Amino acid sequence: TESSLKNFVKPPAIGDVGKTTNGITDMLGSKLSLSSDQKSKLTDAVSGFLTKKKDISGLADTNPTDYVSKFNPMQKGLFGKMKGIMGASTFTKFLGMKPSGSKIAGNPLSNLFF
């Protein structure tokens, strides 16, 4: 249905999974003061998520409804792992960092939200 897509944001291109993962974990590590152990676990979680997301990213162009139906459970799984790694209060801070509007395109975190 169209209602599920009214807030659809076309996902940014992931590019190189390793570089994108490092960009995300470096940003979160510094902004959220994560330990090296937390960053290491986060790197694994984000890398796995981006690898799976890259497999479905073509659907964002051809079938946005199908993309959203596959992306949402993947994101839920990632966010569950992230909350476990960083703790609830830090995870809430992370959610507050969600890019919007013109800031979506250039922000590595967009890969986790869209």
C-alpha positions as CSV (number, residue, x, y, z in Angstrom):
1,T,0.0,0.0,0.0
2,E,1.1,3.6,-0.5
3,S,0.6,4.5,3.1
4,S,3.6,2.4,4.2
5,L,5.7,4.2,1.6
6,K,4.7,7.8,2.2
7,N,7.8,8.3,4.4
8,F,10.0,6.2,2.2
9,V,13.5,7.6,1.8
10,K,15.6,6.1,-0.9
11,P,18.6,4.5,0.8
12,P,22.0,6.0,0.1
13,A,24.5,3.9,-1.8
14,I,26.5,1.8,0.6
15,G,29.6,1.7,-1.5
16,D,32.4,-0.3,0.1
17,V,31.0,-2.2,3.1
18,G,34.2,-2.1,5.0
19,K,34.8,1.6,4.5
20,T,31.2,2.5,5.3
21,T,31.2,0.3,8.4
22,N,34.4,2.0,9.7
23,G,32.9,5.4,9.0
24,I,29.8,4.5,11.0
25,T,31.6,2.9,13.9
26,D,34.2,5.7,14.1
27,M,31.5,8.3,14.2
28,L,29.5,6.4,16.9
29,G,32.6,5.6,18.8
30,S,33.6,9.2,19.2
31,K,30.1,10.7,19.6
32,L,28.8,8.1,22.0
33,S,32.1,7.4,23.9
34,L,32.1,3.7,23.1
35,S,34.8,1.4,24.4
36,S,37.1,-0.5,22.0
37,D,35.2,-3.7,22.9
38,Q,31.9,-2.0,22.1
39,K,33.3,-0.7,18.8
40,S,34.6,-4.1,17.8
41,K,31.2,-5.7,18.5
42,L,29.4,-2.9,16.7
43,T,31.7,-3.3,13.7
44,D,30.6,-6.9,13.4
45,A,26.9,-6.1,13.7
46,V,27.0,-3.1,11.3
47,S,29.1,-5.0,8.7
48,G,26.7,-8.0,8.7
49,F,23.7,-5.6,8.4
50,L,25.3,-3.6,5.5
51,T,26.2,-6.8,3.6
52,K,22.6,-8.1,3.8
53,K,21.2,-4.6,3.0
54,K,23.4,-4.4,-0.1
55,D,21.8,-7.6,-1.4
56,I,18.3,-5.9,-1.3
57,S,19.2,-2.3,-2.1
58,G,18.3,-2.7,-5.8
59,L,14.7,-3.2,-4.7
60,A,14.6,0.4,-3.4
61,D,14.4,1.4,-7.1
62,T,12.4,-1.4,-8.6
63,N,10.0,-2.4,-5.7
64,P,10.1,0.0,-2.7
65,T,7.3,-2.0,-0.9
66,D,9.4,-5.2,-1.1
67,Y,12.5,-3.3,0.0
68,V,10.8,-1.9,3.1
69,S,9.3,-5.3,4.0
70,K,12.8,-6.8,3.9
71,F,14.7,-3.9,5.4
72,N,12.5,-3.3,8.5
73,P,13.1,-6.8,10.1
74,M,16.9,-6.5,9.2
75,Q,17.0,-3.0,10.9
76,K,15.1,-4.3,13.9
77,G,17.7,-7.1,14.3
78,L,20.6,-4.7,14.0
79,F,19.1,-2.2,16.4
80,G,18.4,-5.0,18.9
81,K,22.1,-5.9,18.7
82,M,23.2,-2.3,19.0
83,K,21.1,-1.7,22.1
84,G,22.7,-4.8,23.7
85,I,26.2,-3.7,22.8
86,M,25.9,0.0,23.9
87,G,23.1,-0.1,26.5
88,A,19.7,1.4,26.5
89,S,20.6,5.0,27.3
90,T,23.4,5.2,24.8
91,F,21.1,3.6,22.2
92,T,18.5,6.3,22.8
93,K,21.3,8.9,22.1
94,F,22.1,7.0,18.9
95,L,18.4,7.2,17.8
96,G,18.6,10.9,18.3
97,M,21.4,11.1,15.8
98,K,19.1,10.0,12.9
99,P,19.8,12.2,9.9
100,S,17.0,14.0,8.2
101,G,16.3,16.2,5.2
102,S,19.3,17.4,3.3
103,K,21.6,15.8,5.9
104,I,20.7,12.2,4.9
105,A,22.9,12.0,1.7
106,G,26.2,12.8,3.3
107,N,25.8,11.1,6.7
108,P,27.2,7.5,7.1
109,L,24.5,6.9,9.7
110,S,21.9,7.1,7.0
111,N,22.8,3.6,6.0
112,L,21.4,2.3,9.3
113,F,18.1,4.2,9.1
114,F,17.1,4.0,5.4
